[in-house]
Amino acid sequence: MLAAREHWGSRFGFIMATAGSAIGLGNIWRFPYIAGENGGSAFILIYLAVVLSFGISLVMAEMVLGRATQRNPVGAFRALGGPRWAFAGGLGVLTGFVILSFYVVVAGWTLAYIVFMAGNELATTESAVLGAHFGNFTSQTFAPLLAAAVFMAMTAWIVAGGVGKGIERASKVLMPLLFVLLLALVARSVTMPGADAGLAFLLTPDFSRVDMNTVISATAQAFFSLSIGMGVMITYGSYLQRDVNIPRSTLIIVLLDVGVAVLAALMVLPAVFAVGLDPSAGPGLTFITLPAVFASLPFGQVFGVLFFSLLAIAALTSAVSILEPMIAWAVDEHGIRRGVATLVASLVCLLLAIPASLSFGPLSDATLAGRTFFDWMDFLANNVMLPLGGLLVASFIGWRWSGPARAHLSNDGTLCLPWLSAWIWLLRIGAPVAIAALVWQAVGGS
Ligand code: TRP
């Protein structure tokens, strides 16, 4: 019953779509404030080490599973490991629902902030006023949900278009636009008077602020940023033709992802220092601190609109990739039409987004063990489900399927990959140990 599977139209399209998945709110919203809280460049160096070892290994592992089977995560695990392994893919599909439901809430805020910036509603350098504005907006019942719904509709519209005419075509336009916007904003930020304090903060590593928690945050951030652990890379890999050089493509994608994260830090932190604000402002850095920066700049309103557009674009190509595995599963495994599957999955995510959004307002007191509904989804996805998904992929390839995986990654021995054994051992031992430490710390420590 397997209809001919759609494939990426070109290597460029594949790389833009996959980099589009990786580059998202994780890079532009989350990375700068996490780096700001963890001592700047010391954190960045650790992050690079994690990404270039475990990160790259796991991205390649997922892509191999996808391309070898030409299936969605559930079908891929079932085809190679038998029915007992299908749950590993199922976990990924489930994780997608959880992540997308809170991702669209924050993505909706970025859409709203484009409107606020354009309407000149944030023209003040007073952090207290901007903080109140952020609080007032996010605690409303309907406005943030409406924004999330608009964002979900944009995501669904792209996914419903299919792999080539939807995802690939959108990524080929949106990603280059993102790079241009980002470079323009970095240029603006580092040339602000006083930006050198921020550059110094970013370029002189302060290892005194590094401890085990820093390493664990870096690992969790790497997973989220590289879209590892829920089968996105399996699904995107399943649309690959046989002859693509997976290691080389992975390296390009990972370097783009890291590059954008570092550039985002270079865009945000020098500007924050230049106007004398606090770099460790946490999640509010983007929505509270940056508008104060824009308000103090000539043409700041324009830069503000560009910045939040950049954020929305990054979020859009990522949200598309979180939605796609569920759709691929419904289409491949159950023969459901793509349009129908997209509609149903999007509505389910929106339904789950309601309590996530209300966690900042009417439901802010509805907590369990100190966490709101939003916090729980975020915590479960990032600290439990994604690591577990990564662990299953690593163990499956490392212990059950290492021979064929080696052959497949090297395109049946036609690529010379001297590090193949190191890759397998990293998946067998390294990744499970690192992941177990992460989950242990998250569940016990916090
Ligand atoms: N990587 C994206 C970001 O940095 C988010 C994302 C997309 C993601 N697909 C994912 C996270 C799959 C985890 C799993 O914002």
Residues whose N, C-alpha, C, O or C-beta is under 5 A from the ligand:
A	BS01	LIG	S21 A22 I23 G24 L25 G26 N27 F223 F224 S225 L226 S227 I228 M230 V232 S318 S321 I322
